[in-house]
């Protein structure tokens, strides 16, 4: 699997990275509002072992994530530690426990 070079590639690849067994019985909606070059708004729905990605902010999210697109991509690629990004204010997360669960449901890229 090649590493994504854009936010769109990253989100398009999420369903294939879902750990279906870990996601069984879990239901959540996440909104990602990513600014700057190649940014965008995405809704990620995890429901009963499946992942669906839509453009735009759809439905009621349990967790909202805001960041510069480049910073979020760096976090996913292992170039920026999520804890440091959070403490430095580079990423804003409305529901930290929900986001921690989200991160555990997907295989890491790097």
C-alpha positions as CSV (number, residue, x, y, z in Angstrom):
1,X,0.0,0.0,0.0
2,X,1.5,3.3,-1.0
3,X,1.3,6.3,1.3
4,X,-1.2,9.0,0.5
5,X,0.2,12.3,-0.6
6,X,-3.0,14.3,-0.2
7,X,-5.8,14.6,2.3
8,X,-8.3,13.2,-0.3
9,X,-6.1,10.1,-0.9
10,X,-5.9,9.7,2.9
11,X,-9.7,9.8,3.4
12,X,-10.4,7.7,0.3
13,X,-8.1,5.0,1.8
14,X,-9.7,4.9,5.3
15,X,-12.3,2.2,4.6
16,X,-9.5,-0.2,3.6
17,X,-7.6,0.5,6.8
18,X,-10.5,-0.2,9.1
19,X,-9.9,-3.1,11.5
20,X,-13.4,-4.6,11.0
21,X,-13.2,-7.0,13.9
22,X,-12.3,-4.1,16.3
23,X,-15.0,-1.9,14.8
24,X,-17.8,-4.5,15.2
25,X,-20.6,-3.0,17.4
26,X,-19.0,0.5,17.4
27,X,-21.0,3.4,15.9
28,X,-19.7,6.9,15.6
29,X,-19.6,9.9,13.3
30,X,-16.5,12.1,13.0
31,X,-16.3,15.5,11.2
32,X,-12.9,16.6,9.9
33,X,-12.5,20.3,9.0
34,X,-9.1,20.6,7.4
35,X,-8.0,24.0,6.2
36,X,-5.3,25.2,3.7
37,X,-4.0,23.8,0.5
38,X,-5.6,20.4,-0.4
39,X,-7.8,20.7,2.7
40,X,-11.5,19.9,2.8
41,X,-14.4,18.8,5.0
42,X,-15.0,15.1,5.5
43,X,-17.5,13.0,7.5
44,X,-16.3,9.5,8.5
45,X,-19.0,7.1,9.8
46,X,-18.0,3.9,11.5
47,X,-21.0,1.6,12.0
48,X,-21.0,-2.1,12.8
49,X,-17.7,-3.0,11.3
50,X,-17.8,-0.7,8.3
51,X,-16.4,2.7,7.4
52,X,-18.0,5.2,5.1
53,X,-16.3,8.5,4.0
54,X,-18.3,11.4,2.6
55,X,-17.2,14.9,1.6
56,X,-18.8,17.7,3.6
57,X,-19.9,17.7,7.2
58,X,-23.0,15.5,7.3
59,X,-25.1,14.5,10.3
60,X,-24.4,14.9,14.0
61,X,-20.8,14.2,14.9
62,X,-19.6,12.6,18.1
63,X,-16.2,14.2,17.5
64,X,-15.1,17.2,15.5
65,X,-11.5,17.6,14.4
66,X,-10.0,20.9,13.1
67,X,-6.5,21.3,11.7
68,X,-4.4,22.5,8.8
69,X,-4.6,19.8,6.1
70,X,-0.7,19.5,6.1
71,X,-0.6,19.0,9.8
72,X,-3.2,16.3,9.8
73,X,-1.5,14.5,7.0
74,X,1.8,14.7,8.9
75,X,0.1,13.2,11.9
76,X,-1.2,10.3,9.9
77,X,2.1,9.7,8.2
78,X,4.0,9.7,11.5
79,X,5.9,12.9,10.8
80,X,4.2,14.8,13.7
81,X,3.2,13.2,17.0
82,X,-0.5,13.6,17.7
83,X,0.1,14.6,21.3
84,X,2.5,17.3,20.3
85,X,0.1,18.6,17.7
86,X,-2.7,18.7,20.2
87,X,-0.6,20.5,22.9
88,X,0.7,23.0,20.4
89,X,-2.8,23.8,19.2
90,X,-2.2,22.5,15.7
91,X,-5.1,20.2,16.0
92,X,-8.4,20.8,17.8
93,X,-10.5,17.8,18.9
94,X,-13.9,18.2,20.5
95,X,-14.1,14.7,22.1
96,X,-10.6,13.3,22.9
97,X,-11.8,9.9,24.2
98,X,-13.8,9.4,21.0
99,X,-10.8,10.3,18.8
100,X,-8.6,7.9,20.7
101,X,-11.0,5.1,19.9
102,X,-11.0,6.3,16.2
103,X,-7.3,6.0,16.0
104,X,-7.3,2.5,17.4
105,X,-9.8,1.3,14.7
106,X,-7.5,1.9,11.8
107,X,-4.2,0.4,10.8
108,X,-1.4,3.0,11.0
109,X,0.2,4.2,7.8
110,X,3.7,4.6,9.2
